[in-house]
Amino acid sequence: MDTPDELPRWATKIAVLLREDLAPWQALNVTAFLVSGLTATGPELVGEPYEDADGTGYLPMIRQPVLVLAGPGELLATARTRALERSLTPAVFTAELFSTPGDVQNRAAVRAVAGSDLDLVGLAVHGPKNAVDKVMKGARMHP
């Protein structure tokens, strides 16, 4: 277990790639949805619950930093392909999901389109640092 004075060294990386033309509220919403997908399938990513000095408990959060990047739509399609080639299962968010009312409809909207034709506005991956860097090649830090 890490002590407060130790700086952790992560063997893995979490990265979110957002389409560069999203409105701020969209970028935040997409990031939250994508990261929830990573934590739902990677319980090792979640740390211990928090507690303040008064003993009030708070929910746990992701244990390591999340890199948030931006790029054009074409880069998201390329990153999806790169992730799959490296056996990294990405979390995806398509433009259609902004107009669907819930989870069932979200999954149906993605299922209705071939992977290479998805209108991606966001993609997230977790994996070995080197593999994630290769997936995200060409992206820049989100402003």
N, CA and C atoms as a LAMMPS dump frame, in Angstrom:
ITEM: TIMESTEP
0
ITEM: NUMBER OF ATOMS
429
ITEM: BOX BOUNDS ff ff ff
-5.0000000000000000e+02 5.0000000000000000e+02
-5.0000000000000000e+02 5.0000000000000000e+02
-5.0000000000000000e+02 5.0000000000000000e+02
ITEM: ATOMS id mol type element x y z
1 1 1 N 0.846 -1.193 0
2 1 2 C 0 0 0
3 1 3 C 0.882 1.244 0
4 2 1 N 0.507 2.231 -0.763
5 2 2 C 1.263 3.476 -0.838
6 2 3 C 1.096 4.268 0.458
7 3 1 N 2.173 4.896 0.894
8 3 2 C 2.071 5.833 2.004
9 3 3 C 2.012 7.226 1.395
10 4 1 N 1.502 8.213 2.137
11 4 2 C 1.377 9.563 1.564
12 4 3 C 2.687 10.144 1.044
13 5 1 N 3.831 9.685 1.559
14 5 2 C 5.111 10.232 1.125
15 5 3 C 5.679 9.541 -0.104
16 6 1 N 5.114 8.399 -0.483
17 6 2 C 5.615 7.67 -1.64
18 6 3 C 4.987 8.201 -2.922
19 7 1 N 5.79 8.312 -3.958
20 7 2 C 5.275 8.654 -5.277
21 7 3 C 5.083 7.346 -6.035
22 8 1 N 3.835 7.014 -6.385
23 8 2 C 3.621 5.741 -7.075
24 8 3 C 4.191 5.761 -8.485
25 9 1 N 4.644 4.611 -8.928
26 9 2 C 5.103 4.432 -10.305
27 9 3 C 4.107 3.498 -10.955
28 10 1 N 3.431 3.999 -11.942
29 10 2 C 2.384 3.232 -12.584
30 10 3 C 2.943 2.481 -13.785
31 11 1 N 2.674 1.19 -13.834
32 11 2 C 3.081 0.375 -14.983
33 11 3 C 2.078 0.508 -16.117
34 12 1 N 0.916 1.06 -15.772
35 12 2 C -0.148 1.216 -16.765
36 12 3 C -0.502 2.683 -16.905
37 13 1 N -1.338 2.955 -17.909
38 13 2 C -1.784 4.322 -18.171
39 13 3 C -3.265 4.292 -18.498
40 14 1 N -3.971 5.332 -18.069
41 14 2 C -5.361 5.565 -18.448
42 14 3 C -5.363 6.808 -19.323
43 15 1 N -5.965 6.699 -20.506
44 15 2 C -6.025 7.86 -21.399
45 15 3 C -7.417 7.968 -22.005
46 16 1 N -7.902 9.187 -22.065
47 16 2 C -9.171 9.525 -22.699
48 16 3 C -8.851 10.433 -23.873
49 17 1 N -9.4 10.115 -25.033
50 17 2 C -9.221 10.942 -26.23
51 17 3 C -10.581 11.505 -26.616
52 18 1 N -10.68 12.823 -26.658
53 18 2 C -11.927 13.512 -26.999
54 18 3 C -11.804 14.195 -28.353
55 19 1 N -12.912 14.189 -29.102
56 19 2 C -12.916 14.939 -30.357
57 19 3 C -12.789 16.415 -30.019
58 20 1 N -11.927 17.094 -30.744
59 20 2 C -11.524 18.457 -30.393
60 20 3 C -12.628 19.509 -30.498
61 21 1 N -13.74 19.207 -31.148
62 21 2 C -14.785 20.224 -31.339
63 21 3 C -15.934 20.123 -30.335
64 22 1 N -15.78 19.346 -29.274
65 22 2 C -16.86 19.202 -28.303
66 22 3 C -17.021 20.458 -27.455
67 23 1 N -18.27 20.756 -27.108
68 23 2 C -18.54 21.83 -26.148
69 23 3 C -18.01 21.383 -24.785
70 24 1 N -17.671 22.324 -23.912
71 24 2 C -17.133 21.932 -22.602
72 24 3 C -18.014 20.942 -21.84
73 25 1 N -19.331 21.162 -21.822
74 25 2 C -20.202 20.236 -21.1
75 25 3 C -20.16 18.848 -21.729
76 26 1 N -20.028 18.794 -23.052
77 26 2 C -19.954 17.495 -23.73
78 26 3 C -18.653 16.777 -23.374
79 27 1 N -17.548 17.498 -23.384
80 27 2 C -16.249 16.895 -23.059
81 27 3 C -16.254 16.318 -21.649
82 28 1 N -16.827 17.049 -20.706
83 28 2 C -16.887 16.559 -19.329
84 28 3 C -17.792 15.336 -19.217
85 29 1 N -18.932 15.384 -19.869
86 29 2 C -19.881 14.277 -19.841
87 29 3 C -19.283 13.025 -20.464
88 30 1 N -18.676 13.173 -21.622
89 30 2 C -18.067 12.038 -22.322
90 30 3 C -16.946 11.442 -21.474
91 31 1 N -16.108 12.288 -20.895
92 31 2 C -15.016 11.797 -20.056
93 31 3 C -15.552 10.977 -18.89
94 32 1 N -16.59 11.477 -18.23
95 32 2 C -17.17 10.745 -17.098
96 32 3 C -17.71 9.383 -17.532
97 33 1 N -18.44 9.346 -18.629
98 33 2 C -18.979 8.072 -19.115
99 33 3 C -17.855 7.101 -19.472
100 34 1 N -16.844 7.568 -20.197
101 34 2 C -15.768 6.691 -20.634
102 34 3 C -14.986 6.113 -19.454
103 35 1 N -14.665 6.953 -18.487
104 35 2 C -13.903 6.478 -17.337
105 35 3 C -14.736 5.498 -16.51
106 36 1 N -16.047 5.697 -16.484
107 36 2 C -16.884 4.731 -15.762
108 36 3 C -16.795 3.355 -16.402
109 37 1 N -16.656 3.313 -17.714
110 37 2 C -16.505 2.025 -18.39
111 37 3 C -15.208 1.339 -18.011
112 38 1 N -14.141 2.098 -17.915
113 38 2 C -12.852 1.511 -17.527
114 38 3 C -12.907 0.966 -16.108
115 39 1 N -13.478 1.728 -15.189
116 39 2 C -13.505 1.273 -13.796
117 39 3 C -14.481 0.118 -13.597
118 40 1 N -15.541 0.069 -14.399
119 40 2 C -16.505 -1.031 -14.271
120 40 3 C -15.874 -2.363 -14.659
121 41 1 N -14.929 -2.34 -15.572
122 41 2 C -14.302 -3.582 -16.03
123 41 3 C -12.902 -3.775 -15.452
124 42 1 N -12.421 -2.804 -14.711
125 42 2 C -11.093 -2.897 -14.109
126 42 3 C -11.128 -2.507 -12.647
127 43 1 N -11.685 -3.362 -11.788
128 43 2 C -11.805 -2.99 -10.37
129 43 3 C -10.466 -2.67 -9.713
130 44 1 N -9.364 -3.178 -10.273
131 44 2 C -8.036 -2.871 -9.721
132 44 3 C -7.675 -1.399 -9.902
133 45 1 N -8.424 -0.696 -10.746
134 45 2 C -8.175 0.731 -10.962
135 45 3 C -8.711 1.596 -9.825
136 46 1 N -9.604 1.032 -9.024
137 46 2 C -10.284 1.796 -7.982
138 46 3 C -9.545 1.65 -6.659
139 47 1 N -9.286 2.779 -6.011
140 47 2 C -8.589 2.791 -4.729
141 47 3 C -9.529 2.523 -3.563
142 48 1 N -9.043 2.855 -2.4
143 48 2 C -9.802 2.673 -1.166
144 48 3 C -10.712 3.875 -0.921
145 49 1 N -11.769 3.693 -0.126
146 49 2 C -12.632 4.828 0.216
147 49 3 C -11.844 5.926 0.942
148 50 1 N -12.317 7.142 0.812
149 50 2 C -11.722 8.297 1.471
150 50 3 C -12.426 8.544 2.794
151 51 1 N -11.729 9.243 3.678
152 51 2 C -12.318 9.626 4.955
153 51 3 C -11.661 10.923 5.4
154 52 1 N -12.488 11.874 5.868
155 52 2 C -11.903 13.121 6.359
156 52 3 C -11.554 12.987 7.845
157 53 1 N -10.979 14.045 8.416
158 53 2 C -10.54 14.012 9.814
159 53 3 C -11.705 13.839 10.781
160 54 1 N -12.914 14.138 10.353
161 54 2 C -14.093 13.972 11.195
162 54 3 C -14.639 12.557 11.149
163 55 1 N -14.065 11.719 10.288
164 55 2 C -14.557 10.351 10.172
165 55 3 C -15.656 10.178 9.144
166 56 1 N -15.971 11.223 8.398
167 56 2 C -16.978 11.126 7.346
168 56 3 C -16.383 10.383 6.156
169 57 1 N -17.096 9.361 5.704
170 57 2 C -16.612 8.557 4.601
171 57 3 C -17.015 9.116 3.25
172 58 1 N -16.169 8.859 2.241
173 58 2 C -16.418 9.272 0.872
174 58 3 C -16.101 8.102 -0.049
175 59 1 N -16.642 8.145 -1.224
176 59 2 C -16.454 7.064 -2.176
177 59 3 C -15.014 6.973 -2.663
178 60 1 N -14.585 5.78 -3.034
179 60 2 C -13.249 5.644 -3.617
180 60 3 C -13.215 6.238 -5.02
181 61 1 N -12.011 6.506 -5.49
182 61 2 C -11.822 7.03 -6.837
183 61 3 C -10.74 6.222 -7.536
184 62 1 N -10.492 6.555 -8.771
185 62 2 C -9.443 5.908 -9.533
186 62 3 C -8.11 6.148 -8.833
187 63 1 N -7.273 5.124 -8.844
188 63 2 C -6 5.165 -8.126
189 63 3 C -4.904 5.915 -8.857
190 64 1 N -5.022 6.08 -10.158
191 64 2 C -3.925 6.683 -10.905
192 64 3 C -4.444 7.829 -11.769
193 65 1 N -3.538 8.688 -12.228
194 65 2 C -3.96 9.831 -13.044
195 65 3 C -4.642 9.39 -14.342
196 66 1 N -5.49 10.259 -14.832
197 66 2 C -6.166 10.05 -16.113
198 66 3 C -5.673 11.135 -17.058
199 67 1 N -5.082 10.713 -18.159
200 67 2 C -4.586 11.626 -19.176
201 67 3 C -5.747 11.948 -20.112
202 68 1 N -6.085 13.224 -20.275
203 68 2 C -7.179 13.621 -21.161
204 68 3 C -6.578 14.35 -22.359
205 69 1 N -6.845 13.804 -23.544
206 69 2 C -6.272 14.275 -24.793
207 69 3 C -7.37 14.717 -25.752
208 70 1 N -6.991 15.418 -26.806
209 70 2 C -7.94 15.863 -27.821
210 70 3 C -7.34 15.654 -29.202
211 71 1 N -8.224 15.522 -30.174
212 71 2 C -7.79 15.373 -31.556
213 71 3 C -8.972 15.368 -32.49
214 72 1 N -8.714 15.364 -33.781
215 72 2 C -9.801 15.339 -34.764
216 72 3 C -10.483 13.975 -34.801
217 73 1 N -11.68 13.95 -35.369
218 73 2 C -12.454 12.716 -35.447
219 73 3 C -11.709 11.565 -36.087
220 74 1 N -10.914 11.868 -37.113
221 74 2 C -10.161 10.813 -37.8
222 74 3 C -9.182 10.13 -36.848
223 75 1 N -8.626 10.89 -35.92
224 75 2 C -7.686 10.315 -34.964
225 75 3 C -8.392 9.358 -34.01
226 76 1 N -9.627 9.664 -33.654
227 76 2 C -10.365 8.75 -32.782
228 76 3 C -10.589 7.408 -33.472
229 77 1 N -10.911 7.441 -34.761
230 77 2 C -11.088 6.197 -35.509
231 77 3 C -9.78 5.417 -35.565
232 78 1 N -8.677 6.118 -35.793
233 78 2 C -7.363 5.48 -35.832
234 78 3 C -7.01 4.906 -34.466
235 79 1 N -7.289 5.652 -33.408
236 79 2 C -6.989 5.185 -32.052
237 79 3 C -7.806 3.94 -31.714
238 80 1 N -9.047 3.89 -32.17
239 80 2 C -9.879 2.7 -31.95
240 80 3 C -9.222 1.484 -32.589
241 81 1 N -8.802 1.636 -33.822
242 81 2 C -8.142 0.535 -34.535
243 81 3 C -6.852 0.13 -33.83
244 82 1 N -6.06 1.104 -33.438
245 82 2 C -4.798 0.809 -32.748
246 82 3 C -5.045 0.062 -31.432
247 83 1 N -6.062 0.493 -30.688
248 83 2 C -6.377 -0.175 -29.419
249 83 3 C -6.733 -1.641 -29.658
250 84 1 N -7.595 -1.879 -30.62
251 84 2 C -8.02 -3.249 -30.908
252 84 3 C -6.849 -4.096 -31.399
253 85 1 N -5.959 -3.52 -32.192
254 85 2 C -4.769 -4.243 -32.666
255 85 3 C -3.847 -4.64 -31.514
256 86 1 N -3.92 -3.897 -30.416
257 86 2 C -3.078 -4.168 -29.247
258 86 3 C -3.849 -4.893 -28.151
259 87 1 N -5.001 -5.433 -28.5
260 87 2 C -5.851 -6.182 -27.557
261 87 3 C -6.277 -5.347 -26.357
262 88 1 N -6.438 -4.04 -26.561
263 88 2 C -6.984 -3.152 -25.535
264 88 3 C -8.437 -2.872 -25.906
265 89 1 N -9.352 -3.219 -25.039
266 89 2 C -10.766 -2.966 -25.312
267 89 3 C -11.083 -1.529 -24.919
268 90 1 N -11.431 -0.684 -25.889
269 90 2 C -11.709 0.713 -25.549
270 90 3 C -13.144 0.915 -25.067
271 91 1 N -13.321 1.941 -24.267
272 91 2 C -14.657 2.47 -23.993
273 91 3 C -14.908 3.495 -25.097
274 92 1 N -16.104 3.495 -25.673
275 92 2 C -16.403 4.43 -26.755
276 92 3 C -17.652 5.242 -26.446
277 93 1 N -17.67 6.447 -26.973
278 93 2 C -18.835 7.324 -26.883
279 93 3 C -19.024 7.903 -28.275
280 94 1 N -20.197 7.687 -28.855
281 94 2 C -20.473 8.196 -30.202
282 94 3 C -21.371 9.424 -30.138
283 95 1 N -21.391 10.179 -31.221
284 95 2 C -22.21 11.397 -31.285
285 95 3 C -23.685 11.097 -31.036
286 96 1 N -24.136 9.926 -31.47
287 96 2 C -25.545 9.565 -31.297
288 96 3 C -25.946 9.496 -29.823
289 97 1 N -24.999 9.205 -28.947
290 97 2 C -25.334 9.043 -27.532
291 97 3 C -25.755 10.344 -26.859
292 98 1 N -25.469 11.474 -27.485
293 98 2 C -25.945 12.745 -26.93
294 98 3 C -27.461 12.871 -27.037
295 99 1 N -28.087 12.078 -27.894
296 99 2 C -29.533 12.208 -28.097
297 99 3 C -30.327 10.99 -27.619
298 100 1 N -29.676 10.043 -26.976
299 100 2 C -30.393 8.874 -26.474
300 100 3 C -30.733 9.074 -25.001
301 101 1 N -31.831 8.455 -24.534
302 101 2 C -32.266 8.705 -23.163
303 101 3 C -31.641 7.818 -22.089
304 102 1 N -30.921 6.762 -22.452
305 102 2 C -30.399 5.91 -21.392
306 102 3 C -29.52 4.789 -21.905
307 103 1 N -29.102 3.943 -20.988
308 103 2 C -28.131 2.889 -21.261
309 103 3 C -28.576 1.91 -22.338
310 104 1 N -29.81 1.452 -22.277
311 104 2 C -30.299 0.487 -23.271
312 104 3 C -30.236 1.098 -24.666
313 105 1 N -30.68 2.331 -24.788
314 105 2 C -30.662 3.019 -26.079
315 105 3 C -29.234 3.343 -26.515
316 106 1 N -28.357 3.645 -25.56
317 106 2 C -26.95 3.914 -25.89
318 106 3 C -26.316 2.68 -26.526
319 107 1 N -26.498 1.528 -25.894
320 107 2 C -25.905 0.304 -26.424
321 107 3 C -26.501 -0.059 -27.779
322 108 1 N -27.809 0.182 -27.957
323 108 2 C -28.458 -0.095 -29.247
324 108 3 C -27.903 0.824 -30.336
325 109 1 N -27.643 2.075 -30.001
326 109 2 C -27.104 3.026 -30.986
327 109 3 C -25.715 2.605 -31.453
328 110 1 N -24.896 2.109 -30.543
329 110 2 C -23.562 1.643 -30.931
330 110 3 C -23.679 0.347 -31.728
331 111 1 N -24.524 -0.556 -31.277
332 111 2 C -24.7 -1.848 -31.945
333 111 3 C -25.196 -1.696 -33.383
334 112 1 N -25.887 -0.621 -33.69
335 112 2 C -26.497 -0.419 -35.009
336 112 3 C -25.486 -0.004 -36.086
337 113 1 N -24.241 0.295 -35.688
338 113 2 C -23.258 0.836 -36.627
339 113 3 C -22.007 -0.047 -36.611
340 114 1 N -21.476 -0.342 -37.785
341 114 2 C -20.214 -1.089 -37.868
342 114 3 C -19.112 -0.291 -37.17
343 115 1 N -18.189 -0.998 -36.532
344 115 2 C -17.135 -0.336 -35.768
345 115 3 C -16.373 0.705 -36.55
346 116 1 N -16.049 0.405 -37.787
347 116 2 C -15.272 1.352 -38.596
348 116 3 C -16.079 2.582 -39.001
349 117 1 N -17.406 2.521 -38.825
350 117 2 C -18.274 3.649 -39.187
351 117 3 C -18.78 4.437 -37.981
352 118 1 N -18.374 4.06 -36.771
353 118 2 C -18.834 4.784 -35.582
354 118 3 C -18.4 6.244 -35.646
355 119 1 N -19.323 7.144 -35.305
356 119 2 C -19.028 8.572 -35.237
357 119 3 C -18.514 8.873 -33.83
358 120 1 N -17.253 8.531 -33.59
359 120 2 C -16.682 8.645 -32.256
360 120 3 C -16.445 10.091 -31.847
361 121 1 N -16.852 10.406 -30.62
362 121 2 C -16.523 11.7 -30.025
363 121 3 C -15.617 11.507 -28.818
364 122 1 N -15.471 10.251 -28.363
365 122 2 C -14.598 9.96 -27.242
366 122 3 C -14.238 8.491 -27.193
367 123 1 N -13.044 8.237 -26.673
368 123 2 C -12.528 6.877 -26.556
369 123 3 C -11.582 6.857 -25.359
370 124 1 N -11.642 5.787 -24.575
371 124 2 C -10.736 5.663 -23.428
372 124 3 C -10.14 4.265 -23.405
373 125 1 N -8.888 4.187 -22.97
374 125 2 C -8.217 2.897 -22.818
375 125 3 C -7.389 2.887 -21.541
376 126 1 N -7.174 1.678 -21.051
377 126 2 C -6.258 1.431 -19.935
378 126 3 C -5.397 0.255 -20.333
379 127 1 N -4.11 0.392 -20.125
380 127 2 C -3.211 -0.702 -20.454
381 127 3 C -1.778 -0.33 -20.18
382 128 1 N -0.849 -1.179 -20.627
383 128 2 C 0.566 -0.867 -20.453
384 128 3 C 0.891 0.499 -21.064
385 129 1 N 1.754 1.247 -20.387
386 129 2 C 2.075 2.612 -20.827
387 129 3 C 2.447 2.68 -22.301
388 130 1 N 3.339 1.81 -22.732
389 130 2 C 3.831 1.84 -24.106
390 130 3 C 2.689 1.618 -25.104
391 131 1 N 1.809 0.675 -24.813
392 131 2 C 0.693 0.381 -25.709
393 131 3 C -0.277 1.563 -25.768
394 132 1 N -0.579 2.151 -24.628
395 132 2 C -1.498 3.304 -24.601
396 132 3 C -0.885 4.484 -25.339
397 133 1 N 0.409 4.707 -25.169
398 133 2 C 1.084 5.79 -25.9
399 133 3 C 0.954 5.591 -27.409
400 134 1 N 1.096 4.363 -27.87
401 134 2 C 0.976 4.082 -29.303
402 134 3 C -0.451 4.272 -29.79
403 135 1 N -1.42 3.908 -28.977
404 135 2 C -2.831 4.109 -29.344
405 135 3 C -3.124 5.594 -29.505
406 136 1 N -2.588 6.408 -28.604
407 136 2 C -2.909 7.83 -28.572
408 136 3 C -1.95 8.706 -29.394
409 137 1 N -1.049 8.099 -30.141
410 137 2 C -0.07 8.851 -30.931
411 137 3 C -0.776 9.857 -31.843
412 138 1 N -0.321 11.095 -31.798
413 138 2 C -0.891 12.153 -32.619
414 138 3 C -1.877 13.047 -31.866
415 139 1 N -2.308 12.611 -30.677
416 139 2 C -3.23 13.418 -29.874
417 139 3 C -2.434 14.445 -29.075
418 140 1 N -3.115 15.493 -28.663
419 140 2 C -2.468 16.515 -27.834
420 140 3 C -3.251 16.645 -26.529
421 141 1 N -2.615 17.237 -25.553
422 141 2 C -3.294 17.448 -24.267
423 141 3 C -4.564 18.274 -24.485
424 142 1 N -5.641 17.87 -23.807
425 142 2 C -6.899 18.619 -23.918
426 142 3 C -6.669 20 -23.278
427 143 1 N -7.215 21.034 -23.934
428 143 2 C -6.986 22.4 -23.383
429 143 3 C -7.613 22.606 -22.011
